[in-house]
């Protein structure tokens, strides 16, 4: 059983930054591709960023150039650095490892 706990969400003004963290329990972290998703009210959950076990990354078109995913295998933690935030980035952000999901953290971008 793996548990994922996200943190770092909050309220930020447009143009601001936040860094999300997701800590995983268990000892399988380093072998897995890790994902960040988000879901805005009334919308489907969408993939934001992915990082492979070897460190290669992929991003959704709407966040390319603004968000950066990274991982620290020693800490079993995946990060999402979010810069130049826009109101349309407002959503609940979730991390995923295999079939396991975190509980989500709310990000609100508003003036």
N, CA and C atoms as a LAMMPS dump frame, in Angstrom:
ITEM: TIMESTEP
0
ITEM: NUMBER OF ATOMS
333
ITEM: BOX BOUNDS ff ff ff
-5.0000000000000000e+02 5.0000000000000000e+02
-5.0000000000000000e+02 5.0000000000000000e+02
-5.0000000000000000e+02 5.0000000000000000e+02
ITEM: ATOMS id mol type element x y z
1 1 1 N 0.841 -1.188 0
2 1 2 C 0 0 0
3 1 3 C 0.877 1.239 0
4 2 1 N 0.536 2.17 -0.864
5 2 2 C 1.268 3.43 -0.975
6 2 3 C 0.325 4.566 -0.614
7 3 1 N 0.802 5.483 0.173
8 3 2 C 0.05 6.702 0.463
9 3 3 C 0.799 7.899 -0.074
10 4 1 N 0.045 8.809 -0.682
11 4 2 C 0.601 10.03 -1.251
12 4 3 C -0.036 11.224 -0.561
13 5 1 N 0.779 12.153 -0.122
14 5 2 C 0.28 13.33 0.581
15 5 3 C 0.826 14.577 -0.094
16 6 1 N -0.093 15.362 -0.681
17 6 2 C 0.295 16.611 -1.327
18 6 3 C 0.248 17.763 -0.318
19 7 1 N 1.051 18.781 -0.59
20 7 2 C 1.027 20.012 0.196
21 7 3 C 1.539 21.151 -0.669
22 8 1 N 1.351 22.373 -0.165
23 8 2 C 1.901 23.532 -0.85
24 8 3 C 0.894 24.379 -1.598
25 9 1 N -0.348 23.926 -1.657
26 9 2 C -1.36 24.722 -2.327
27 9 3 C -1.719 25.957 -1.527
28 10 1 N -2.531 26.819 -2.138
29 10 2 C -2.967 28.028 -1.458
30 10 3 C -3.503 29.05 -2.424
31 11 1 N -3.648 30.262 -1.923
32 11 2 C -4.135 31.389 -2.706
33 11 3 C -2.95 32.244 -3.131
34 12 1 N -2.885 32.549 -4.418
35 12 2 C -1.778 33.351 -4.947
36 12 3 C -2.325 34.304 -6.002
37 13 1 N -1.697 35.45 -6.127
38 13 2 C -2.118 36.423 -7.137
39 13 3 C -1.624 36.013 -8.515
40 14 1 N -2.308 36.441 -9.552
41 14 2 C -1.812 36.174 -10.913
42 14 3 C -0.377 36.656 -11.072
43 15 1 N 0.423 35.828 -11.732
44 15 2 C 1.836 36.123 -11.906
45 15 3 C 2.712 35.576 -10.8
46 16 1 N 2.095 35.08 -9.743
47 16 2 C 2.836 34.549 -8.614
48 16 3 C 3.295 33.115 -8.823
49 17 1 N 3.907 32.568 -7.765
50 17 2 C 4.471 31.219 -7.825
51 17 3 C 4.053 30.403 -6.61
52 18 1 N 4.008 29.11 -6.812
53 18 2 C 3.805 28.145 -5.735
54 18 3 C 4.632 26.909 -6.047
55 19 1 N 5.02 26.204 -5.001
56 19 2 C 5.66 24.906 -5.186
57 19 3 C 4.866 23.85 -4.435
58 20 1 N 4.382 22.889 -5.183
59 20 2 C 3.659 21.764 -4.599
60 20 3 C 4.629 20.625 -4.314
61 21 1 N 4.336 19.888 -3.257
62 21 2 C 5.11 18.702 -2.902
63 21 3 C 4.169 17.518 -2.744
64 22 1 N 4.68 16.347 -3.036
65 22 2 C 3.915 15.116 -2.843
66 22 3 C 4.885 14.069 -2.285
67 23 1 N 4.616 13.651 -1.059
68 23 2 C 5.471 12.672 -0.398
69 23 3 C 4.787 11.317 -0.433
70 24 1 N 5.559 10.301 -0.788
71 24 2 C 5.034 8.943 -0.904
72 24 3 C 5.575 8.054 0.207
73 25 1 N 4.709 7.211 0.732
74 25 2 C 5.152 6.193 1.677
75 25 3 C 5.617 4.969 0.886
76 26 1 N 6.225 4.023 1.561
77 26 2 C 6.673 2.818 0.881
78 26 3 C 8.044 3.008 0.259
79 27 1 N 8.583 1.96 -0.329
80 27 2 C 9.937 2.013 -0.869
81 27 3 C 9.989 1.707 -2.358
82 28 1 N 8.914 2.04 -3.084
83 28 2 C 8.869 1.761 -4.518
84 28 3 C 9.018 3.034 -5.345
85 29 1 N 9.172 4.143 -4.68
86 29 2 C 9.106 5.459 -5.323
87 29 3 C 10.031 5.559 -6.524
88 30 1 N 11.28 5.19 -6.358
89 30 2 C 12.292 5.465 -7.386
90 30 3 C 12.047 4.703 -8.679
91 31 1 N 11.229 3.659 -8.654
92 31 2 C 11.021 2.838 -9.845
93 31 3 C 9.862 3.307 -10.714
94 32 1 N 9.131 4.3 -10.235
95 32 2 C 7.897 4.673 -10.899
96 32 3 C 7.967 6.024 -11.601
97 33 1 N 7.233 6.101 -12.703
98 33 2 C 6.926 7.398 -13.302
99 33 3 C 5.945 8.11 -12.369
100 34 1 N 6.131 9.407 -12.212
101 34 2 C 5.294 10.199 -11.307
102 34 3 C 4.542 11.258 -12.094
103 35 1 N 3.352 11.589 -11.61
104 35 2 C 2.463 12.46 -12.368
105 35 3 C 1.843 13.528 -11.468
106 36 1 N 1.608 14.673 -12.036
107 36 2 C 0.742 15.7 -11.464
108 36 3 C -0.438 15.89 -12.407
109 37 1 N -1.623 15.926 -11.818
110 37 2 C -2.857 16.204 -12.538
111 37 3 C -3.537 17.384 -11.855
112 38 1 N -4.539 17.929 -12.528
113 38 2 C -5.367 18.933 -11.885
114 38 3 C -6.799 18.807 -12.382
115 39 1 N -7.713 19.277 -11.553
116 39 2 C -9.118 19.259 -11.915
117 39 3 C -9.762 20.546 -11.436
118 40 1 N -10.25 21.311 -12.397
119 40 2 C -10.954 22.546 -12.1
120 40 3 C -12.451 22.245 -11.967
121 41 1 N -13.188 23.093 -11.27
122 41 2 C -14.634 22.866 -11.116
123 41 3 C -15.333 22.73 -12.457
124 42 1 N -16.116 21.674 -12.604
125 42 2 C -16.876 21.461 -13.826
126 42 3 C -16.081 20.937 -14.996
127 43 1 N -14.796 20.634 -14.764
128 43 2 C -13.945 20.148 -15.857
129 43 3 C -13.398 18.769 -15.522
130 44 1 N -12.933 18.077 -16.553
131 44 2 C -12.321 16.777 -16.361
132 44 3 C -10.908 16.938 -15.801
133 45 1 N -10.456 15.893 -15.133
134 45 2 C -9.083 15.894 -14.632
135 45 3 C -8.13 15.84 -15.819
136 46 1 N -7.084 16.657 -15.772
137 46 2 C -6.129 16.699 -16.878
138 46 3 C -4.717 16.494 -16.358
139 47 1 N -3.89 15.913 -17.219
140 47 2 C -2.485 15.714 -16.886
141 47 3 C -1.738 17.038 -17.008
142 48 1 N -0.94 17.338 -15.998
143 48 2 C -0.16 18.57 -15.983
144 48 3 C 1.296 18.3 -16.327
145 49 1 N 1.886 17.314 -15.665
146 49 2 C 3.308 17.034 -15.864
147 49 3 C 3.607 15.608 -15.429
148 50 1 N 4.65 15.061 -16.043
149 50 2 C 5.079 13.697 -15.753
150 50 3 C 6.597 13.675 -15.701
151 51 1 N 7.128 12.859 -14.782
152 51 2 C 8.571 12.659 -14.726
153 51 3 C 8.844 11.168 -14.609
154 52 1 N 9.698 10.667 -15.481
155 52 2 C 10.045 9.254 -15.495
156 52 3 C 11.066 8.942 -14.398
157 53 1 N 11.271 7.655 -14.167
158 53 2 C 12.245 7.259 -13.151
159 53 3 C 13.64 7.754 -13.486
160 54 1 N 13.927 7.882 -14.772
161 54 2 C 15.225 8.377 -15.201
162 54 3 C 15.338 9.883 -15.252
163 55 1 N 14.203 10.568 -15.027
164 55 2 C 14.232 12.024 -14.949
165 55 3 C 13.684 12.762 -16.151
166 56 1 N 13.351 12.068 -17.224
167 56 2 C 12.783 12.77 -18.381
168 56 3 C 11.381 13.275 -18.025
169 57 1 N 11.022 14.393 -18.611
170 57 2 C 9.771 15.07 -18.233
171 57 3 C 8.892 15.349 -19.444
172 58 1 N 7.611 15.487 -19.182
173 58 2 C 6.635 15.908 -20.182
174 58 3 C 5.633 16.837 -19.512
175 59 1 N 5.128 17.787 -20.291
176 59 2 C 4.206 18.779 -19.749
177 59 3 C 2.989 18.945 -20.648
178 60 1 N 1.876 19.307 -20.016
179 60 2 C 0.725 19.69 -20.785
180 60 3 C 0.978 21.011 -21.495
181 61 1 N 0.328 21.205 -22.625
182 61 2 C 0.588 22.394 -23.433
183 61 3 C 0.299 23.683 -22.658
184 62 1 N -0.687 23.652 -21.784
185 62 2 C -1.097 24.868 -21.093
186 62 3 C -0.107 25.313 -20.017
187 63 1 N 0.834 24.45 -19.633
188 63 2 C 1.768 24.805 -18.564
189 63 3 C 3.222 24.823 -19.021
190 64 1 N 3.479 24.439 -20.25
191 64 2 C 4.863 24.413 -20.742
192 64 3 C 5.526 25.778 -20.602
193 65 1 N 6.742 25.751 -20.089
194 65 2 C 7.482 26.995 -19.915
195 65 3 C 7.187 27.709 -18.61
196 66 1 N 6.16 27.258 -17.887
197 66 2 C 5.798 27.906 -16.613
198 66 3 C 5.942 26.956 -15.421
199 67 1 N 5.667 25.691 -15.633
200 67 2 C 5.721 24.704 -14.556
201 67 3 C 6.938 23.799 -14.753
202 68 1 N 7.492 23.328 -13.643
203 68 2 C 8.618 22.406 -13.671
204 68 3 C 8.369 21.283 -12.673
205 69 1 N 8.435 20.058 -13.16
206 69 2 C 8.31 18.894 -12.291
207 69 3 C 9.71 18.373 -11.968
208 70 1 N 9.894 17.934 -10.729
209 70 2 C 11.172 17.358 -10.329
210 70 3 C 10.911 16.298 -9.262
211 71 1 N 11.932 15.503 -8.987
212 71 2 C 11.77 14.443 -8.002
213 71 3 C 13.034 14.306 -7.169
214 72 1 N 12.841 13.898 -5.934
215 72 2 C 13.938 13.594 -5.025
216 72 3 C 13.684 12.191 -4.503
217 73 1 N 14.35 11.224 -5.101
218 73 2 C 14.078 9.834 -4.731
219 73 3 C 14.484 9.542 -3.287
220 74 1 N 15.492 10.202 -2.8
221 74 2 C 15.929 9.978 -1.419
222 74 3 C 14.857 10.4 -0.415
223 75 1 N 14.059 11.379 -0.819
224 75 2 C 12.992 11.87 0.056
225 75 3 C 11.62 11.349 -0.362
226 76 1 N 11.595 10.509 -1.399
227 76 2 C 10.317 9.985 -1.918
228 76 3 C 9.328 11.108 -2.169
229 77 1 N 9.821 12.151 -2.795
230 77 2 C 9.015 13.355 -2.999
231 77 3 C 9.086 13.805 -4.45
232 78 1 N 7.947 14.192 -4.977
233 78 2 C 7.871 14.814 -6.297
234 78 3 C 7.354 16.238 -6.095
235 79 1 N 7.919 17.149 -6.862
236 79 2 C 7.596 18.567 -6.734
237 79 3 C 6.98 19.092 -8.029
238 80 1 N 6.22 20.161 -7.884
239 80 2 C 5.732 20.896 -9.046
240 80 3 C 5.933 22.374 -8.752
241 81 1 N 6.927 22.957 -9.395
242 81 2 C 7.177 24.389 -9.286
243 81 3 C 6.309 25.098 -10.313
244 82 1 N 5.467 25.986 -9.841
245 82 2 C 4.52 26.67 -10.719
246 82 3 C 4.82 28.169 -10.695
247 83 1 N 5.204 28.703 -11.833
248 83 2 C 5.512 30.121 -11.971
249 83 3 C 4.532 30.782 -12.935
250 84 1 N 4.492 32.107 -12.887
251 84 2 C 3.631 32.882 -13.792
252 84 3 C 2.207 32.341 -13.772
253 85 1 N 1.697 32.138 -12.588
254 85 2 C 0.376 31.528 -12.452
255 85 3 C -0.715 32.429 -13.005
256 86 1 N -1.718 31.77 -13.573
257 86 2 C -2.858 32.445 -14.188
258 86 3 C -4.152 31.992 -13.494
259 87 1 N -5.192 32.789 -13.574
260 87 2 C -6.468 32.361 -12.965
261 87 3 C -6.94 31.007 -13.476
262 88 1 N -6.642 30.695 -14.726
263 88 2 C -7.073 29.41 -15.285
264 88 3 C -6.283 28.227 -14.741
265 89 1 N -5.261 28.487 -13.934
266 89 2 C -4.538 27.412 -13.254
267 89 3 C -5.248 26.987 -11.97
268 90 1 N -6.286 27.704 -11.593
269 90 2 C -7.042 27.356 -10.39
270 90 3 C -7.646 25.971 -10.524
271 91 1 N -7.345 25.113 -9.56
272 91 2 C -7.799 23.718 -9.611
273 91 3 C -7.335 23.006 -8.348
274 92 1 N -7.828 21.795 -8.172
275 92 2 C -7.248 20.887 -7.192
276 92 3 C -6.169 20.094 -7.914
277 93 1 N -4.982 20.074 -7.34
278 93 2 C -3.846 19.391 -7.942
279 93 3 C -3.591 18.069 -7.213
280 94 1 N -3.405 17.02 -8.002
281 94 2 C -3.212 15.683 -7.475
282 94 3 C -1.903 15.09 -7.99
283 95 1 N -1.24 14.303 -7.171
284 95 2 C -0.125 13.512 -7.657
285 95 3 C -0.571 12.051 -7.796
286 96 1 N 0.099 11.351 -8.699
287 96 2 C -0.218 9.937 -8.925
288 96 3 C 1.075 9.15 -9.06
289 97 1 N 1.093 7.984 -8.457
290 97 2 C 2.17 7.013 -8.579
291 97 3 C 1.505 5.674 -8.863
292 98 1 N 1.695 5.138 -10.042
293 98 2 C 1.012 3.902 -10.41
294 98 3 C -0.49 4.094 -10.336
295 99 1 N -1.146 3.253 -9.563
296 99 2 C -2.597 3.348 -9.406
297 99 3 C -2.995 4.147 -8.166
298 100 1 N -2.02 4.682 -7.473
299 100 2 C -2.298 5.417 -6.244
300 100 3 C -2.372 6.916 -6.496
301 101 1 N -3.32 7.547 -5.83
302 101 2 C -3.541 8.981 -5.942
303 101 3 C -3.467 9.634 -4.569
304 102 1 N -3.004 10.874 -4.553
305 102 2 C -3.091 11.664 -3.342
306 102 3 C -4.486 12.246 -3.182
307 103 1 N -4.655 12.978 -2.087
308 103 2 C -5.975 13.526 -1.777
309 103 3 C -6.207 14.872 -2.454
310 104 1 N -5.161 15.462 -2.961
311 104 2 C -5.269 16.727 -3.676
312 104 3 C -4.964 17.926 -2.798
313 105 1 N -4.51 18.989 -3.434
314 105 2 C -4.279 20.262 -2.754
315 105 3 C -4.829 21.383 -3.641
316 106 1 N -5.536 22.314 -3.015
317 106 2 C -6.212 23.368 -3.765
318 106 3 C -5.246 24.487 -4.111
319 107 1 N -5.266 24.884 -5.361
320 107 2 C -4.526 26.056 -5.822
321 107 3 C -5.539 27.047 -6.38
322 108 1 N -5.521 28.255 -5.844
323 108 2 C -6.421 29.302 -6.303
324 108 3 C -5.597 30.503 -6.721
325 109 1 N -5.785 30.921 -7.966
326 109 2 C -5.065 32.073 -8.496
327 109 3 C -6.084 33.187 -8.718
328 110 1 N -5.964 34.215 -7.905
329 110 2 C -6.954 35.283 -7.952
330 110 3 C -6.385 36.539 -7.337
331 111 1 N -6.835 37.679 -7.861
332 111 2 C -6.435 38.952 -7.279
333 111 3 C -7.476 39.423 -6.257
